[in-house]
Amino acid sequence: MKLLEAAKVSPEVTFDLPTYMTLGQTGDLDGREVVELLGYWDKWSKSLNAYVLGKKRGYLALFMDREVEDAVDEIWDQSASQGFKLQALIQSMVACALQNLIPKIGSDQCAPVPRPNKILKKSLSRIGLEFSNQGTLNYRFSTLTFFPYKDGCPVCYLASSCPKLNLPRMKGLFNAPE
């Protein structure tokens, strides 16, 4: 079976306050809150893993180390509001890394998920990732998409269950698959 070569890449990830505020569903933040978020950002950005699978055309896998997942769980148990803020921070980190590595993914676009197949699953397993038939990776803070960017919603494996495409209040915000 042919396997895709996996190359580790180091994304430059800079904190983007508007992305965080959107994902965190927050209004204005005071200076203390921003400094606290930046402290977590600096600490956890080192735990963001990125791999390109394939040569000219392939996939990008991003995922956060388990230690960060565990830390967020502990914080969530102590304070749901703090846990929510930090979960949004990590989601922002993944989104910013995606936008850095795949500039065609704009701030209002999604990263389409590829269809699970044997070659992709086996290739991902070599770097410790499991890709389910439901289109998810075995890390909570993770994503898998085409690299380079490919067509958005029309090629996304999850399009039929995507709330952005299927919720009536969000109709028209994204290009629906044909």
CORPEKA-V257661 format. One record per helix or strand of 3 or more residues. SS is the DSSP state (2 for helix, 1 for strand). FROM is the first residue (numbers start at 0). TO is the last residue. If there is no record, write none. Layout:
SS:FROM:TO
SS:FROM:TO
//
This chain:
1:5:8
2:16:22
2:30:46
1:47:52
1:57:63
2:65:77
2:79:100
2:117:124
1:141:146
2:151:154
2:158:160
2:162:165
2:167:169
//
